[in-house]
């Protein structure tokens, strides 16, 4: 099986399992609305390893495109250094957070295109950035080729070494009684890039500490959404039963016991086309 086909298959079976567990409850039109406010971050913050690494690739005379910019956690710090930045972000709630933060921070060189990347009409730029977007992109080949086609100098792609929700896979097993089917991540991406003939570099970053939960009630609320557990269901009762024994307190927050921290990687390459 081709790497691009395996990638699509992993997404299809994961989505089918999600739909099965979700039941009659429709998927939200804007998945990020309950979480968008959590993606606010000071554009002028220091000590952010990923921001610091990305800024090494940016110079003041360059133009940047951030595909899947979210609330601007990366786009806005970069905008403070580059000549101009276009943020492509399909989520209305995320785009609102980004726009508001840019206004509050006096950053005027950011323009927002509220479209899926596959549909967005934007001009080529020097640097194309795409962070934590590709996990659910079925046409990964087309997606990556469009990133490549819009970069004059470099493509910077940030992806975890494991699926973003992998830290709760053990809880999924406890609640639903079956193994969670994973989404693709860094290992599968490397195979896809090799298949596409894209010569890339991978820079692994330090493990990322999980955000954690404020209290048990917060943990149940968040995990119920992420596990597709309906209120009052047998799965909801099971989650309430087992969760206290699966959590541990660290530095004033509750964390999932024995979960492995996610490790971001910066995958970079020069565009595969004439400048």
Wavefront OBJ file of the C-alpha trace (Angstrom):
o trace
v 0.000 0.000 0.000
v 1.275 3.475 -0.867
v 2.084 5.755 2.064
v -0.542 8.285 0.944
v -3.159 5.533 0.752
v -2.267 4.222 4.202
v -2.516 7.772 5.554
v -6.039 8.164 4.132
v -7.061 4.734 5.435
v -5.915 5.551 8.987
v -8.048 8.704 8.961
v -11.081 6.942 7.499
v -11.122 4.152 10.091
v -10.466 6.583 12.954
v -13.332 8.813 11.794
v -15.632 5.805 11.390
v -14.875 4.747 14.959
v -15.528 8.301 16.180
v -18.884 8.390 14.358
v -19.811 5.038 15.885
v -19.128 6.303 19.392
v -20.736 9.676 18.734
v -23.982 7.963 17.707
v -26.838 10.256 16.804
v -25.072 13.332 18.179
v -23.983 15.393 15.140
v -20.399 16.560 14.826
v -20.021 20.265 15.706
v -19.888 22.718 12.807
v -16.933 24.429 14.479
v -14.998 21.843 16.463
v -12.723 24.470 17.996
v -15.394 26.771 19.458
v -15.250 25.287 23.009
v -11.434 25.518 23.019
v -10.615 28.638 20.972
v -10.100 30.900 23.975
v -7.398 28.518 25.247
v -5.275 29.348 22.207
v -4.655 32.927 23.264
v -0.994 33.632 23.997
v 1.072 36.773 24.365
v 2.746 37.396 20.968
v 5.725 38.936 22.781
v 6.240 36.033 25.197
v 9.695 34.601 25.734
v 10.882 31.094 26.508
v 8.661 29.343 23.946
v 10.935 26.716 22.365
v 8.877 26.298 19.209
v 8.501 30.022 18.572
v 12.227 30.543 19.135
v 13.063 27.757 16.663
v 10.700 29.055 13.987
v 12.025 32.600 14.295
v 15.449 31.312 13.306
v 14.014 30.728 9.826
v 12.411 34.177 9.521
v 13.997 37.471 8.504
v 12.422 40.956 8.495
v 12.216 41.180 4.709
v 10.319 37.904 4.261
v 6.651 37.126 3.682
v 5.026 34.260 5.608
v 1.935 32.115 5.185
v 0.570 30.242 8.225
v -1.760 27.444 7.120
v -4.138 26.511 9.930
v -3.047 29.453 12.048
v -5.564 28.818 14.816
v -5.688 31.592 17.397
v -2.317 32.949 16.282
v -0.045 31.334 18.877
v 2.709 31.073 16.238
v 1.507 33.520 13.591
v 1.528 36.610 15.795
v 5.048 36.215 17.258
v 6.304 35.587 13.722
v 4.418 38.640 12.442
v 6.464 40.777 14.816
v 9.578 39.806 12.845
v 8.531 39.339 9.195
v 7.383 41.794 6.492
v 3.838 40.436 6.159
v 1.863 37.372 7.186
v -1.231 35.697 5.743
v -3.106 33.402 8.137
v -5.328 30.742 6.585
v -7.770 29.474 9.222
v -11.127 27.801 8.480
v -12.510 27.931 12.042
v -14.568 31.070 12.660
v -13.919 30.951 16.409
v -10.158 30.561 15.945
v -10.040 33.305 13.320
v -11.891 35.605 15.728
v -9.327 34.951 18.479
v -6.458 35.601 16.068
v -7.969 38.839 14.743
v -8.778 40.134 18.226
v -5.297 39.329 19.526
v -3.648 41.022 16.547
v -5.710 44.166 17.174
v -5.010 44.156 20.914
v -1.281 43.717 20.259
v -1.068 46.395 17.589
v 0.008 43.940 14.887
v -1.279 45.308 11.588
v 0.534 43.210 8.972
v -1.604 40.079 9.414
v -4.416 39.273 6.986
v -6.795 36.380 7.675
v -8.252 34.085 5.020
v -11.080 32.045 6.561
v -10.954 29.013 4.263
v -9.803 25.439 4.215
v -6.283 25.278 2.774
v -7.472 23.202 -0.161
v -9.881 26.034 -1.138
v -7.783 29.071 -0.208
v -6.612 31.380 -3.005
v -3.404 33.024 -1.820
v -0.171 34.188 -3.401
v 3.174 32.415 -2.942
v 5.349 33.648 -0.065
v 8.887 33.126 1.162
v 8.047 30.856 4.115
v 5.056 28.534 4.452
v 4.270 27.352 7.990
v 1.782 24.644 8.920
v 1.585 23.501 12.557
v -0.486 20.588 13.894
v -2.956 20.561 11.015
v -2.281 17.490 8.897
v -3.525 14.712 11.219
v -7.004 14.663 9.625
v -6.145 15.670 6.054
v -7.259 12.788 3.838
v -5.621 14.038 0.635
v -2.242 14.456 2.267
v -0.383 14.372 -1.033
v -2.379 17.229 -2.516
v -2.172 19.193 0.733
v 1.619 18.944 0.960
v 2.105 19.686 -2.726
v 0.099 22.899 -2.341
v 2.238 23.914 0.645
v 5.319 23.258 -1.448
v 3.969 25.189 -4.448
v 3.340 28.307 -2.326
v 6.825 28.432 -0.751
v 9.656 30.347 -2.406
v 12.270 29.473 0.217
v 11.104 26.985 2.874
v 8.212 24.904 4.148
v 8.063 24.517 7.936
v 5.710 21.804 9.139
v 5.167 21.084 12.836
v 3.810 17.670 13.791
v 3.782 15.505 16.904
v 5.667 12.234 17.168
v 2.341 10.540 18.034
v -1.354 11.337 17.445
v -2.459 14.441 19.411
v -5.051 12.475 21.414
v -2.786 9.509 22.103
v -2.471 10.454 25.776
v -6.110 9.475 26.328
v -6.045 6.231 24.342
v -5.777 4.232 27.570
v -8.889 5.927 28.952
v -10.695 5.245 25.674
v -9.954 1.547 26.181
v -11.268 1.672 29.757
v -14.478 3.499 28.826
v -15.385 1.943 25.475
v -13.805 -1.485 25.923
v -11.934 -1.350 22.639
v -8.655 -0.049 21.318
v -8.639 3.485 19.926
v -7.647 3.566 16.270
v -4.878 6.158 15.821
v -4.560 9.044 13.421
v -1.331 9.412 11.433
v 1.508 11.531 12.805
v 5.267 11.970 12.321
v 6.222 8.363 11.381
v 3.588 8.238 8.641
v 4.430 11.772 7.475
v 8.041 10.814 6.855
v 6.893 7.910 4.695
v 4.580 10.188 2.705
v 7.316 12.775 2.116
v 9.664 10.052 0.905
v 6.969 8.778 -1.444
v 6.483 12.306 -2.828
v 10.217 12.708 -3.339
v 10.473 15.609 -0.876
v 13.924 15.745 0.713
v 13.227 16.906 4.248
v 14.896 17.483 7.593
v 13.390 16.477 10.954
v 14.293 18.348 14.140
v 12.791 16.788 17.257
v 11.985 19.220 20.053
v 11.792 18.632 23.823
v 8.708 16.753 25.088
v 5.703 18.984 25.626
v 4.152 19.002 29.081
v 0.391 18.335 28.980
v -1.925 21.152 30.020
v -3.644 19.056 32.676
v -7.036 19.562 34.348
v -7.998 22.009 37.088
v -9.989 19.413 39.044
v -11.860 16.117 38.643
v -15.015 17.833 37.385
v -13.000 19.634 34.722
v -11.325 16.359 33.707
v -14.667 14.572 33.356
v -16.106 17.441 31.311
v -13.163 17.671 28.914
v -12.677 13.936 28.525
v -16.383 13.316 27.963
v -16.194 15.500 24.851
v -12.957 13.963 23.631
v -14.224 10.408 24.222
v -17.686 11.067 22.712
v -19.389 10.101 25.952
v -23.062 11.089 26.172
v -24.399 12.449 29.442
v -26.167 9.773 31.481
v -24.842 6.890 29.378
v -23.193 3.726 30.643
v -19.918 5.084 29.288
v -20.355 8.276 31.290
v -20.873 6.228 34.455
v -17.818 4.134 33.607
v -15.703 7.260 33.068
v -16.706 8.658 36.460
v -15.852 5.323 38.072
v -12.405 4.759 36.607
v -11.086 8.280 36.106
v -9.999 9.064 39.700
v -7.667 6.069 39.626
v -6.198 7.150 36.284
v -5.218 10.649 37.355
v -2.324 11.965 39.374
v -1.729 15.454 40.788
v 1.366 17.322 39.654
v 2.125 20.970 40.334
v -1.464 21.823 41.227
v -3.083 20.138 38.196
v -4.447 16.680 37.466
v -2.688 14.667 34.755
v -3.332 11.280 33.203
v -1.157 8.753 35.012
v 1.685 7.200 32.960
v 0.727 9.084 29.781
v 3.655 9.809 27.493
v 4.256 13.502 26.734
v 3.937 14.485 23.122
v 7.089 15.576 21.360
v 6.809 18.141 18.551
v 9.011 17.889 15.487
v 9.851 20.563 12.955
v 9.870 19.013 9.490
v 11.399 21.407 6.972
v 12.325 21.367 3.312
v 13.209 23.571 0.382
v 10.456 23.864 -2.246
v 10.452 21.193 -4.893
v 9.913 23.625 -7.763
v 11.864 26.385 -9.527
v 11.913 29.652 -7.572
l 1 2 3 4 5 6 7 8 9 10 11 12 13 14 15 16 17 18 19 20 21 22 23 24 25 26 27 28 29 30 31 32 33 34 35 36 37 38 39 40 41 42 43 44 45 46 47 48 49 50 51 52 53 54 55 56 57 58 59 60 61 62 63 64 65 66 67 68 69 70 71 72 73 74 75 76 77 78 79 80 81 82 83 84 85 86 87 88 89 90 91 92 93 94 95 96 97 98 99 100 101 102 103 104 105 106 107 108 109 110 111 112 113 114 115 116 117 118 119 120 121 122 123 124 125 126 127 128 129 130 131 132 133 134 135 136 137 138 139 140 141 142 143 144 145 146 147 148 149 150 151 152 153 154 155 156 157 158 159 160 161 162 163 164 165 166 167 168 169 170 171 172 173 174 175 176 177 178 179 180 181 182 183 184 185 186 187 188 189 190 191 192 193 194 195 196 197 198 199 200 201 202 203 204 205 206 207 208 209 210 211 212 213 214 215 216 217 218 219 220 221 222 223 224 225 226 227 228 229 230 231 232 233 234 235 236 237 238 239 240 241 242 243 244 245 246 247 248 249 250 251 252 253 254 255 256 257 258 259 260 261 262 263 264 265 266 267 268 269 270 271 272 273 274 275
